Structures are given as C-alpha cells and as structure tokens.
Amino acid sequence: MPDGRSLVDAAATGGLVVVGLAALALLYRVVRGPTVLDRLVAIDAITVNIIAFVALFGVGFETAAFESRVYLDVALVVAVIAFLATAAVARYAVRPHPDDAER
C-alpha cells in the first residue's frame, strides 16, 4: 500500500494534467470565441485554472526549502488581481458606446 505522501503527489499530478487540458480548451475559446464576452469569460476561466495550477503545484511539489504556503500566497494574489481585472473589463464591456446614442 502506498504511503500518504505518494498518494497526494499522484493526485496533484493528475490534477495538474486535468487543469492543463482545461486551460488548453479555454485557450481555443479565446482564439475562436464568437463574441467578445465569450472571450472574456474564457480568459477569466483561464485565470481560475492558473490559480488551481499554482495551488496544486504547491501541494504536490512541496520541498523542505520552499514550503507550499508560498505557492498558496501567490495563488491568493493572482485571484485578487484577476477579480479586479475581470470587474474592470466587465464594466467596460457593458458601458454603452457613444456612437450608439446617436442612432
């Protein structure tokens, strides 16, 4: 029977693979999205995948010299920046264009 740490490493590696594949699928939506809002949602989902990737990397590849808490702090900072960027772009996307008022 495998020990607990090797099981965590295997689960983290599997999670990294799944998150990477999801990011590739979302990248396709960013390139081929039919509308700007589809692309915006895909970019936001990619940032969520980046956060998950960093957290899984921190859990799965913890070393004595570099603890996983540092990776989780990085994931938290990326989450805050991604939230602010999404809110700003969404506000810009729903704002009416000045040329639309004249029509």
Summary of the structure (lengths in Angstrom):
residues: 103
radius of gyration: 18.5
end to end distance: 71.5
largest distance: 72.2
contacts: 257
relative contact order: 0.11
helix: 83%
strand: 0%
